Amino acid sequence: MRLAGMAKGLRAQLENPEIHTLPFEDRMALLVEAELLERVTRQLAARIRGAKLREHAALEDLDTKASRGIDRALLASLATCQ
């Protein structure tokens, strides 16, 4: 089984002496969450590579100076996709 996220999460738990105060169910939930996050991150990275985008742009990098005429509130609203 490929559970790299769980393995990383377990190593992190073993390095943290305070983790033993949590019940087993909570520790297991943290491991499952770490695995899910690892898989989602890996899938997103694969999709980005597969898209072969020419630019690695992010909405946060957009210049919203007044001279460009971009409404920050409208941009923030559009960013939520609602």
TORKE-657873 format. One record per residue: residue in one letter; chain; x, y, z of N, C-alpha, C in turn; residue number from 0. Coordinates in Angstrom, 3 decimals, padded with zeros to 6 digits. Each point is the difference from the previous one (the first is absolute). Example, Ala and Ser with C-alpha at 12.3 -4.5 7.8 and 13.67 -1.06 7.14 Angstrom:
REM TORKE-657873
  type  mol        nx        ny        nz       cax       cay       caz        cx        cy        cz  seq
     a    A   013.190  -005.690   007.800  -000.890   001.190   000.000   000.900   001.200   000.000    0
     s    A  -000.350   001.050  -000.720   000.820   001.190   000.060  -000.770   001.090   000.730    1
//
This chain:
REM TORKE-657873
  type  mol        nx        ny        nz       cax       cay       caz        cx        cy        cz  seq
     m    A   000.840  -001.183   000.000  -000.840   001.183   000.000   000.879   001.238   000.000    0
     r    A  -000.366   000.924  -000.823   000.759   001.261  -000.048  -000.652   001.015   000.939    1
     l    A   000.549   000.118   001.160  -000.535   000.916   001.010   001.091   000.946   000.475    2
     a    A   000.576   000.733  -000.937   001.106   000.904   000.329  -000.430   001.081   000.974    3
     g    A  -001.211   000.510  -000.155  -000.490   001.035   000.908  -000.125  -000.491   001.421    4
     m    A  -000.497  -001.235   000.140  -000.114  -000.578   001.340   001.380  -000.242   000.603    5
     a    A   000.934  -000.452  -000.820   001.353  -000.245   000.495   000.631   001.301   000.494    6
     k    A  -000.166   001.076  -000.769   000.535   001.298   000.435  -000.680   000.464   001.278    7
     g    A  -001.317  -000.196   000.051  -000.748   000.392   001.194   000.421  -000.784   001.224    8
     l    A   000.250  -001.290  -000.170   000.442  -000.831   001.118   001.377   000.438   000.489    9
     r    A   000.904   000.290  -000.946   001.326   000.488   000.409  -000.124   001.307   000.787   10
     a    A  -000.887   000.871  -000.463  -000.205   001.269   000.711  -000.575  -000.248   001.394   11
     q    A  -000.928  -000.967   000.097  -000.563  -000.313   001.313   001.051  -000.576   000.939   12
     l    A   000.861  -000.855  -000.529   001.025  -000.617   000.841   001.017   001.022   000.504   13
     e    A   000.193   001.070  -000.749   000.937   001.050   000.410  -000.613   000.969   001.001   14
     n    A  -001.322  -000.040   000.136  -000.695   000.927   000.888  -000.367  -000.723   001.296   15
     p    A   000.652   000.317   001.123  -000.287  -000.707   001.248  -001.402   000.285   000.555   16
     e    A  -000.609   001.096  -000.391  -001.320   000.366   000.516  -001.125  -000.768  -000.686   17
     i    A   000.306  -000.699  -001.091  -001.036  -000.698  -000.761  -000.609  -001.142   000.812   18
     h    A   000.743  -000.524   000.964  -000.478  -001.138   000.787  -001.135   000.382   000.944   19
     t    A  -000.244   001.293   000.147  -001.115   000.429   000.840  -001.328  -000.137  -000.733   20
     l    A   000.049  -000.121  -001.335  -001.218  -000.155  -000.792  -000.459  -001.451   000.007   21
     p    A  -001.306  -000.210  -000.050  -000.488  -001.375  -000.111   000.353  -000.602  -001.364   22
     f    A  -000.011  -001.322  -000.063   000.369  -000.706  -001.230  -000.828   000.476  -001.186   23
     e    A  -001.302   000.190   000.192  -000.884   000.392  -001.100   000.420   001.341  -000.597   24
     d    A   000.403   000.921   000.854   000.434   001.318  -000.484   001.321  -000.106  -000.758   25
     r    A   000.902  -000.816   000.515   001.288  -000.192  -000.691  -000.224  -000.651  -001.354   26
     m    A  -000.890  -000.983  -000.049  -000.294  -000.670  -001.262  -000.653   000.975  -000.975   27
     a    A  -000.889   000.842   000.497  -000.646   001.002  -000.853   001.038   000.949  -000.595   28
     l    A   001.005   000.364   000.784   001.065   000.861  -000.514   000.784  -000.697  -001.108   29
     l    A   000.230  -001.305   000.150   000.711  -000.755  -001.037  -000.819  -000.091  -001.285   30
     v    A  -001.297  -000.250   000.137  -000.872  -000.076  -001.175  -000.062   001.359  -000.688   31
     e    A  -000.085   001.057   000.776  -000.034   001.355  -000.568   001.306   000.319  -000.730   32
     a    A   001.134  -000.424   000.559   001.295   000.225  -000.645   000.064  -000.741  -001.332   33
     e    A  -000.531  -001.217  -000.036  -000.012  -000.772  -001.244  -000.889   000.666  -001.045   34
     l    A  -001.169   000.456   000.418  -000.911   000.668  -000.930   000.637   001.266  -000.561   35
     l    A   000.622   000.785   000.856   000.664   001.227  -000.443   001.119  -000.315  -000.986   36
     e    A   000.768  -001.039   000.270   001.083  -000.413  -000.904  -000.553  -000.374  -001.372   37
     r    A  -001.089  -000.758  -000.019  -000.591  -000.424  -001.276  -000.561   001.176  -000.788   38
     v    A  -000.693   000.900   000.683  -000.571   001.163  -000.676   001.113   000.876  -000.565   39
     t    A   001.049   000.192   000.771   001.135   000.811  -000.453   000.675  -000.634  -001.210   40
     r    A   000.182  -001.319   000.047   000.628  -000.709  -001.108  -000.870   000.068  -001.263   41
     q    A  -001.319  -000.152   000.145  -000.905   000.083  -001.145   000.005   001.393  -000.613   42
     l    A  -000.010   001.024   000.846   000.025   001.375  -000.496   001.293   000.277  -000.755   43
     a    A   001.126  -000.462   000.539   001.284   000.202  -000.670   000.004  -000.698  -001.362   44
     a    A  -000.583  -001.195  -000.069  -000.053  -000.723  -001.272  -000.882   000.731  -001.004   45
     r    A  -001.096   000.549   000.454  -000.887   000.753  -000.902   000.670   001.269  -000.521   46
     i    A   000.725   000.664   000.868   000.706   001.216  -000.418   001.076  -000.341  -001.021   47
     r    A   000.742  -001.093   000.246   001.010  -000.428  -000.976  -000.660  -000.402  -001.314   48
     g    A  -001.119  -000.701   000.074  -000.694  -000.458  -001.194  -000.591   001.137  -000.815   49
     a    A  -000.323   001.094   000.648  -000.560   001.149  -000.708   001.045   000.697  -000.856   50
     k    A   001.267  -000.205   000.304   001.108   000.600  -000.746  -000.178   001.513  -000.166   51
     l    A  -000.276   000.640   001.103  -000.193   001.449  -000.013   001.326   000.695  -000.273   52
     r    A  -000.072   001.040  -000.798   001.215   000.748  -000.309   000.431   000.864   001.172   53
     e    A  -000.946   000.503   000.733   000.284   000.884   001.125  -000.429  -000.668   001.296   54
     h    A   000.773   000.202   001.041  -000.382  -000.469   001.328  -000.542   001.216   000.749   55
     a    A  -001.216   000.371  -000.328  -000.614   001.203   000.559  -000.947  -000.367   001.136   56
     a    A  -000.190   000.942   000.899  -000.940  -000.161   001.098  -000.805   001.288   000.127   57
     l    A  -001.217  -000.140   000.426  -000.873   001.155   000.153   000.599   001.009   000.984   58
     e    A   000.699  -000.512   000.995   000.608   000.879   001.007   001.101   000.876  -000.590   59
     d    A   000.568  -000.417  -001.125   001.081   000.755  -000.622  -000.494   001.111  -000.921   60
     l    A  -001.296   000.096  -000.204  -000.571   000.990  -000.910   000.198   001.407   000.557   61
     d    A   000.476   000.889  -000.831   000.226   001.387   000.400  -001.336   000.743  -000.022   62
     t    A  -000.461   000.437   001.162  -001.306   000.668   000.095   000.142   001.493   000.297   63
     k    A   001.057   000.591  -000.493   000.182   001.434   000.216  -001.146   000.770  -000.661   64
     a    A  -000.277   001.170   000.524  -001.129   000.805  -000.479   000.128   000.346  -001.483   65
     s    A   001.222   000.155  -000.493   000.195   000.404  -001.390  -000.440  -001.082  -000.991   66
     r    A  -000.125  -001.248   000.442  -000.400  -001.089  -000.894  -001.510  -000.119  -000.094   67
     g    A  -000.727   000.607   000.940  -001.452  -000.008  -000.056  -000.634  -001.313   000.440   68
     i    A   000.688  -000.765   000.807  -000.536  -001.272   000.480  -000.620   000.226   001.370   69
     d    A  -001.264  -000.382   000.137  -000.714   000.143   001.267   000.374  -001.163   000.914   70
     r    A   000.649   000.309   001.115   000.460  -001.046   000.920  -001.165  -000.796   000.577   71
     a    A  -001.083   000.677   000.344  -001.158  -000.682   000.584  -000.613  -000.970  -001.010   72
     l    A  -000.105   000.432  -001.252  -000.542  -000.870  -001.039   000.923  -001.195  -000.230   73
     l    A   001.284   000.242  -000.010   000.979  -001.068  -000.183  -000.105  -001.027   001.142   74
     a    A  -000.130   000.476   001.224  -000.133  -000.896   001.149  -001.290  -000.814  -000.101   75
     s    A  -001.058   000.633  -000.449  -001.274  -000.693  -000.187   000.113  -001.076  -001.078   76
     l    A   000.648   000.324  -001.097   000.176  -000.986  -001.084   000.892  -001.159   000.429   77
     a    A   000.958   000.289   000.885   000.920  -001.033   000.458  -000.694  -001.070   000.828   78
     t    A  -001.138   000.325   000.607  -000.725  -000.987   000.800  -000.832  -000.929  -000.870   79
     c    A  -000.143   000.312  -001.284  -000.775  -000.813  -000.956  -001.466  -000.144   000.397   80
     q    A  -000.538   001.000   000.629  -001.414  -000.054   000.396  -000.834   000.927  -000.845   81
//
